[in-house]
């Protein structure tokens, strides 16, 4: 963005700036324009059409492993709470 020069006698402290300036493209992209999808279903369909099945299965296996790893400590905590409640004379289990 090039500022314009002030040559008036009572010049402002800061130069005037052209806010509508658009830089020229030096290397125009050869990529096609991105088409806009209307729904999340269209976006996901386009994504999974481009993905290979093997990558999807690998990512699903990793996600499943993470879910199982998160569930194990939660279940252990719930088991400890149940054992604590059983040891207290408050509730007959």
HELIX and SHEET records of a PDB file:
HELIX    1   1 UNK A   40  UNK A   50  1                                  11    
HELIX    2   2 UNK A   53  UNK A   87  1                                  35    
SHEET    1   A 2 UNK A   3  UNK A   4  0                                        
SHEET    2   A 2 UNK A  16  UNK A  17 -1                                        
END                                                                             
